[in-house]
Amino acid sequence: MTNKEKDIFTGTFKDGKREGKGKIEYKNGNTYEGDWKDGKPVGQGKFISREGLEVHGNWDDINFI
C-alpha cells in the first residue's frame, strides 16, 4: 500500500492501521522492517538508512529504545 507521501508499506493491517509484521520503504530511501502496533513501529525491528546504516533492536513509535 502506498500512502500520500509515496512511502510503500507491505504487511498487515488492523482497523486501517499497520499492525503485526511489515516493511515500509520511505520515499527518501530509508526502510523499517519489523513489528507494528496502531500504525507505528513498536517492538523488534530493523531500520536501514539510505546510506546503509543499520539499527536493529526495540522500537517505541519512531524511537529506538
All heavy atoms as an XYZ file, in Angstrom:
524
protein
N       0.847     -1.178      0.000
C       0.000      0.000      0.000
C       0.891      1.240      0.000
O       1.883      1.306      0.710
C      -0.889     -0.005      1.228
C      -1.721      1.214      1.354
S      -2.812      1.083      2.785
C      -4.031      2.232      2.286
N       0.548      2.215     -0.779
C       1.287      3.473     -0.855
C       0.462      4.565     -0.189
O      -0.729      4.686     -0.436
C       1.562      3.842     -2.327
O       2.260      2.764     -2.946
C       2.393      5.099     -2.433
N       1.120      5.381      0.669
C       0.397      6.474      1.323
C       0.560      7.768      0.530
O       1.208      7.794     -0.517
C       0.840      6.632      2.779
C       2.312      6.962      2.920
O       2.978      7.341      1.960
N       2.838      6.823      4.121
N       0.004      8.858      1.042
C       0.049     10.136      0.320
C       1.468     10.672      0.177
O       1.748     11.443     -0.724
C      -0.861     11.169      0.980
C      -0.444     11.573      2.374
C      -1.414     12.559      2.983
C      -0.976     12.892      4.389
N      -1.854     13.826      5.044
N       2.379     10.241      1.064
C       3.780     10.671      0.971
C       4.566      9.823     -0.021
O       5.740     10.039     -0.236
C       4.460     10.603      2.351
C       3.993     11.641      3.336
C       2.716     11.233      4.070
O       2.386     10.018      4.096
O       2.037     12.119      4.589
N       3.911      8.815     -0.621
C       4.508      7.888     -1.590
C       5.441      6.877     -0.946
O       6.302      6.301     -1.596
C       5.231      8.634     -2.728
C       4.397      9.648     -3.442
C       3.279      8.997     -4.212
C       2.537     10.059     -5.015
N       1.210      9.724     -5.325
N       5.300      6.640      0.381
C       6.012      5.563      1.052
C       5.273      4.265      0.720
O       4.053      4.261      0.563
C       6.016      5.770      2.571
C       6.620      7.104      2.980
O       7.583      7.555      2.334
O       6.119      7.702      3.951
N       6.005      3.154      0.634
C       5.397      1.878      0.279
C       5.439      0.947      1.483
O       6.525      0.664      2.011
C       6.132      1.235     -0.910
C       6.079      2.155     -2.124
C       5.529     -0.133     -1.242
C       6.998      1.743     -3.250
N       4.276      0.468      1.917
C       4.180     -0.448      3.044
C       3.695     -1.797      2.556
O       2.706     -1.892      1.830
C       3.214      0.086      4.112
C       3.065     -0.846      5.286
C       4.050     -0.915      6.252
C       1.964     -1.666      5.401
C       3.929     -1.778      7.340
C       1.825     -2.536      6.471
C       2.814     -2.597      7.445
N       4.401     -2.849      3.003
C       3.999     -4.215      2.723
C       3.824     -4.909      4.065
O       4.780     -4.956      4.851
C       5.072     -4.951      1.894
O       5.353     -4.202      0.721
C       4.619     -6.346      1.518
N       2.642     -5.394      4.351
C       2.411     -6.051      5.630
C       0.940     -6.120      5.959
O       0.087     -6.011      5.087
N       0.657     -6.278      7.253
C      -0.721     -6.472      7.690
C      -1.305     -5.202      8.314
O      -0.570     -4.340      8.788
C      -0.797     -7.630      8.706
O       0.081     -7.364      9.793
C      -0.398     -8.946      8.063
N      -2.630     -5.144      8.275
C      -3.372     -4.014      8.825
C      -4.449     -4.516      9.769
O      -4.940     -5.630      9.623
C      -4.049     -3.219      7.706
C      -3.114     -2.458      6.836
C      -2.487     -3.065      5.762
C      -2.851     -1.121      7.084
C      -1.625     -2.359      4.944
C      -1.992     -0.407      6.270
C      -1.382     -1.031      5.200
N      -4.816     -3.671     10.718
C      -5.961     -3.921     11.591
C      -6.679     -2.595     11.775
O      -6.053     -1.601     12.158
C      -5.499     -4.467     12.949
C      -6.639     -4.769     13.888
C      -6.130     -5.325     15.206
C      -7.279     -5.572     16.160
N      -6.768     -6.019     17.466
N      -7.938     -2.571     11.475
C      -8.748     -1.347     11.579
C      -8.122     -0.192     10.808
O      -8.116      0.956     11.266
C      -8.970     -0.965     13.038
C      -9.720     -2.028     13.824
O     -10.597     -2.694     13.222
O      -9.429     -2.201     15.017
N      -7.537     -0.491      9.649
C      -6.974      0.536      8.789
C      -5.594      1.039      9.189
O      -5.071      1.959      8.581
N      -4.989      0.438     10.226
C      -3.659      0.851     10.681
C      -2.684     -0.310     10.523
O      -3.071     -1.478     10.604
C      -3.697      1.268     12.149
C      -4.542      2.495     12.408
C      -4.522      2.839     13.884
C      -5.398      4.046     14.160
N      -5.410      4.373     15.588
N      -1.405      0.019     10.337
C      -0.377     -1.011     10.260
C      -0.337     -1.770     11.580
O      -0.295     -1.160     12.643
C       0.990     -0.377      9.983
C       1.030      0.380      8.679
C       2.333      1.166      8.551
N       2.243      2.034      7.393
C       2.598      3.298      7.376
N       3.109      3.864      8.445
N       2.480      4.009      6.286
N      -0.327     -3.108     11.493
C      -0.391     -3.928     12.699
C       0.268     -5.271     12.412
O       0.046     -5.867     11.362
C      -1.851     -4.141     13.101
C      -2.053     -4.859     14.393
C      -1.970     -3.960     15.619
O      -2.106     -2.719     15.497
O      -1.756     -4.494     16.703
N       1.087     -5.750     13.339
C       1.760     -7.033     13.155
C       3.118     -6.846     12.498
O       3.866     -5.938     12.846
N       3.421     -7.682     11.525
C       4.707     -7.609     10.813
C       4.555     -6.804      9.540
O       3.538     -6.897      8.844
C       5.200     -9.006     10.450
C       5.427     -9.911     11.633
C       6.650     -9.488     12.394
C       6.936    -10.473     13.528
N       8.001    -10.037     14.385
N       5.593     -6.020      9.216
C       5.536     -5.268      7.984
C       6.826     -4.551      7.680
O       7.738     -4.476      8.505
N       6.889     -4.036      6.469
C       8.065     -3.297      5.999
C       7.587     -2.036      5.296
O       6.648     -2.077      4.498
C       8.870     -4.143      5.016
C      10.076     -3.433      4.451
C      10.847     -4.344      3.510
C      12.068     -3.643      2.952
N      12.826     -4.540      2.053
N       8.253     -0.919      5.601
C       7.955      0.324      4.904
C       9.218      0.825      4.226
O      10.311      0.771      4.788
C       7.363      1.403      5.854
C       6.832      2.571      5.040
C       8.362      1.835      6.909
C       5.890      3.490      5.784
N       9.059      1.237      2.980
C      10.138      1.843      2.210
C       9.755      3.308      2.017
O       8.827      3.626      1.283
C      10.292      1.131      0.872
C      10.634     -0.345      1.034
C      10.643     -1.088     -0.280
O      11.283     -0.607     -1.233
O       9.994     -2.144     -0.341
N      10.473      4.176      2.726
C      10.162      5.596      2.675
C      10.652      6.204      1.366
O      11.643      5.748      0.792
C      10.795      6.329      3.860
C      10.243      5.902      5.191
C      10.933      5.003      5.999
C       9.025      6.382      5.650
C      10.430      4.599      7.227
C       8.509      5.989      6.877
C       9.220      5.098      7.656
O       8.714      4.702      8.867
N       9.975      7.225      0.933
C      10.323      7.910     -0.318
C      11.781      8.382     -0.305
O      12.450      8.388     -1.339
C       9.378      9.094     -0.524
C       9.592      9.842     -1.805
C       8.597     10.974     -1.938
C       8.872     11.769     -3.194
N       7.952     12.886     -3.331
N      12.307      8.724      0.877
C      13.680      9.231      0.976
C      14.740      8.132      0.900
O      15.928      8.403      0.964
C      13.869     10.059      2.247
C      13.778      9.232      3.517
O      13.661      8.012      3.481
N      13.802      9.906      4.647
N      14.312      6.843      0.816
C      15.258      5.744      0.688
C      15.491      4.957      1.970
O      16.091      3.888      1.941
N      15.031      5.448      3.117
C      15.136      4.705      4.373
C      14.097      3.588      4.407
O      13.045      3.690      3.758
C      14.901      5.620      5.572
C      15.949      6.704      5.710
O      17.066      6.579      5.220
N      15.592      7.781      6.381
N      14.384      2.520      5.176
C      13.405      1.446      5.352
C      13.321      1.053      6.821
O      14.277      1.227      7.581
C      13.747      0.175      4.536
O      14.970     -0.369      5.018
C      13.859      0.472      3.065
N      12.174      0.514      7.189
C      11.985     -0.095      8.509
C      11.231     -1.393      8.276
O      10.227     -1.430      7.547
C      11.175      0.795      9.455
C      10.770      0.061     10.716
C      11.664     -0.100     11.768
C       9.521     -0.534     10.823
C      11.305     -0.818     12.909
C       9.151     -1.246     11.954
C      10.054     -1.386     12.989
O       9.702     -2.100     14.105
N      11.722     -2.465      8.899
C      11.057     -3.753      8.813
C      10.955     -4.338     10.211
O      11.954     -4.386     10.935
C      11.838     -4.701      7.914
C      11.163     -6.032      7.709
C      11.845     -6.885      6.661
O      12.904     -6.494      6.147
O      11.296     -7.954      6.369
N       9.752     -4.732     10.587
C       9.577     -5.302     11.919
C       8.144     -5.244     12.387
O       7.214     -5.309     11.596
N       8.000     -5.096     13.699
C       6.689     -5.102     14.339
C       6.030     -3.721     14.280
O       6.710     -2.693     14.381
C       6.827     -5.506     15.813
C       7.392     -6.908     15.983
O       7.170     -7.757     15.097
O       8.049     -7.154     17.006
N       4.703     -3.747     14.144
C       3.882     -2.530     14.107
C       2.708     -2.684     15.061
O       2.175     -3.776     15.225
C       3.336     -2.300     12.700
C       4.387     -1.998     11.690
C       5.168     -2.913     11.031
C       4.788     -0.728     11.228
N       6.024     -2.270     10.184
C       5.816     -0.922     10.276
C       4.387      0.568     11.514
C       6.434      0.133      9.620
C       5.006      1.613     10.850
C       6.018      1.399      9.912
N       2.308     -1.564     15.669
C       1.109     -1.545     16.506
C       0.461     -0.170     16.372
O       1.136      0.852     16.485
C       1.458     -1.820     17.966
C       0.239     -1.916     18.842
C       0.587     -2.373     20.236
C      -0.670     -2.326     21.060
N      -0.966     -3.552     21.711
N      -0.823     -0.161     16.125
C      -1.578      1.096     15.947
C      -0.935      2.016     14.919
O      -0.916      3.235     15.081
C      -1.726      1.821     17.283
C      -2.619      1.069     18.256
O      -3.583      0.423     17.797
O      -2.348      1.119     19.469
N      -0.352      1.431     13.869
C       0.215      2.218     12.780
C       1.630      2.715     13.011
O       2.164      3.451     12.197
N       2.254      2.308     14.136
C       3.595      2.807     14.477
C       4.560      1.650     14.693
O       4.154      0.575     15.132
C       3.524      3.645     15.745
C       2.630      4.856     15.606
C       2.503      5.576     16.910
C       1.523      6.738     16.776
N       1.263      7.373     18.039
N       5.866      1.869     14.427
C       6.858      0.839     14.723
C       6.986      0.646     16.234
O       7.325      1.577     16.951
C       8.166      1.394     14.160
C       7.811      2.574     13.335
C       6.472      3.042     13.798
N       6.637     -0.553     16.714
C       6.703     -0.863     18.139
C       7.184     -2.306     18.278
O       6.611     -3.203     17.676
C       5.323     -0.712     18.816
C       5.372     -1.147     20.263
C       4.820      0.716     18.717
N       8.234     -2.516     19.066
C       8.761     -3.860     19.268
C      10.031     -4.084     18.462
O      10.763     -3.145     18.158
N      10.286     -5.335     18.098
C      11.500     -5.699     17.374
C      11.444     -5.199     15.936
O      10.431     -5.350     15.253
C      11.679     -7.219     17.365
C      12.089     -7.797     18.682
C      13.498     -7.379     19.057
O      14.431     -7.485     18.273
N      13.655     -6.878     20.263
N      12.566     -4.628     15.486
C      12.620     -4.161     14.110
C      14.011     -3.773     13.688
O      14.950     -3.745     14.488
N      14.110     -3.472     12.398
C      15.384     -3.082     11.803
C      15.149     -1.844     10.938
O      14.276     -1.847     10.062
C      15.925     -4.219     10.952
C      17.148     -3.872     10.142
C      17.708     -5.079      9.399
C      16.786     -5.575      8.334
N      17.373     -6.629      7.491
N      15.920     -0.799     11.206
C      15.896      0.424     10.406
C      17.165      0.451      9.573
O      18.250      0.186     10.088
C      15.841      1.658     11.319
C      15.977      2.953     10.574
C      14.878      3.536      9.982
C      17.209      3.569     10.460
C      15.006      4.732      9.280
C      17.343      4.764      9.774
C      16.236      5.342      9.179
N      17.032      0.741      8.289
C      18.199      0.898      7.413
C      18.088      2.256      6.734
O      17.114      2.538      6.036
C      18.269     -0.212      6.354
C      18.278     -1.590      7.005
C      19.518     -0.024      5.478
C      18.198     -2.747      6.023
N      19.101      3.104      6.961
C      19.099      4.423      6.333
C      19.476      4.293      4.858
O      20.055      3.281      4.446
C      20.089      5.358      7.028
O      21.420      4.998      6.694
N      19.185      5.295      4.087
C      19.525      5.270      2.666
C      21.031      5.187      2.445
O      21.490      4.767      1.403
C      18.917      6.466      1.954
C      19.463      7.805      2.401
C      18.837      8.950      1.603
N      19.225     10.210      2.152
C      18.465     10.955      2.932
N      17.260     10.550      3.242
N      18.899     12.098      3.390
N      21.808      5.564      3.484
C      23.266      5.469      3.403
C      23.769      4.075      3.771
O      24.963      3.798      3.681
C      23.929      6.499      4.325
C      23.700      7.935      3.933
C      22.384      8.501      4.480
O      21.754      7.864      5.359
O      21.970      9.575      4.003
N      22.879      3.200      4.266
C      23.254      1.838      4.607
C      23.473      1.574      6.085
O      23.790      0.453      6.470
N      23.306      2.572      6.945
C      23.430      2.377      8.387
C      22.270      1.507      8.871
O      21.110      1.802      8.588
C      23.396      3.720      9.112
C      23.321      3.659     10.640
C      24.637      3.135     11.204
C      23.001      5.022     11.209
N      22.571      0.419      9.595
C      21.538     -0.467     10.110
C      21.444     -0.362     11.627
O      22.456     -0.363     12.314
C      21.841     -1.925      9.740
C      21.722     -2.189      8.264
C      21.776     -3.664      7.924
O      21.429     -4.513      8.789
O      22.159     -3.974      6.793
N      20.216     -0.284     12.127
C      19.956     -0.257     13.560
C      18.921     -1.340     13.843
O      17.798     -1.283     13.345
C      19.426      1.122     14.021
C      19.175      1.117     15.514
C      20.393      2.233     13.642
N      19.318     -2.348     14.631
C      18.445     -3.467     15.000
C      18.098     -3.341     16.470
O      18.948     -2.989     17.274
C      19.171     -4.805     14.807
C      19.638     -5.052     13.417
N      19.025     -5.952     12.591
C      20.662     -4.527     12.703
C      19.654     -5.971     11.440
N      20.649     -5.115     11.484
N      16.852     -3.650     16.829
C      16.503     -3.649     18.240
C      15.042     -3.372     18.489
O      14.195     -3.629     17.641
N      14.775     -2.800     19.650
C      13.404     -2.489     20.073
C      13.064     -1.057     19.758
O      13.864     -0.149     19.982
C      13.255     -2.726     21.583
C      13.182     -4.186     21.920
O      12.410     -4.924     21.334
N      13.985     -4.606     22.873
N      11.842     -0.854     19.298
C      11.347      0.457     18.918
C      10.079      0.773     19.678
O       9.290     -0.109     20.000
C      11.062      0.496     17.421
C      12.289      0.249     16.618
C      12.804     -0.965     16.282
C      13.188      1.217     16.116
N      13.964     -0.801     15.585
C      14.235      0.529     15.472
C      13.229      2.602     16.144
C      15.285      1.182     14.858
C      14.271      3.249     15.521
C      15.287      2.547     14.889
N       9.871      2.054     19.958
C       8.646      2.550     20.545
C       8.277      3.789     19.737
O       8.912      4.837     19.899
C       8.827      2.891     22.016
C       7.559      3.376     22.677
O       6.476      3.206     22.077
O       7.635      3.933     23.781
N       7.298      3.633     18.855
C       6.956      4.642     17.861
C       8.172      4.782     16.961
O       8.637      3.795     16.422
C       6.551      5.959     18.536
C       5.836      6.914     17.583
O       5.803      6.660     16.362
O       5.303      7.930     18.055
N       8.744      5.936     16.792
C       9.920      6.078     15.925
C      11.210      6.133     16.729
O      12.285      6.385     16.196
C       9.817      7.309     15.012
C       9.710      8.588     15.832
C       8.653      7.160     14.053
C       9.859      9.862     15.025
N      11.130      5.870     18.016
C      12.299      5.974     18.890
C      12.938      4.610     19.140
O      12.248      3.656     19.499
C      11.906      6.583     20.242
C      11.305      7.949     20.076
O      11.904      8.826     19.478
N      10.110      8.139     20.610
N      14.243      4.520     18.969
C      14.992      3.309     19.274
C      15.193      3.267     20.787
O      15.634      4.239     21.383
C      16.336      3.343     18.543
C      17.212      2.159     18.805
C      16.881      0.920     18.300
C      18.367      2.286     19.544
C      17.688     -0.186     18.530
C      19.191      1.187     19.788
C      18.839     -0.043     19.269
N      14.839      2.128     21.406
C      14.997      2.035     22.870
C      15.912      0.886     23.241
O      16.185      0.015     22.479
C      13.656      1.874     23.595
C      12.837      0.692     23.057
C      12.845      3.152     23.491
C      11.582      0.409     23.813
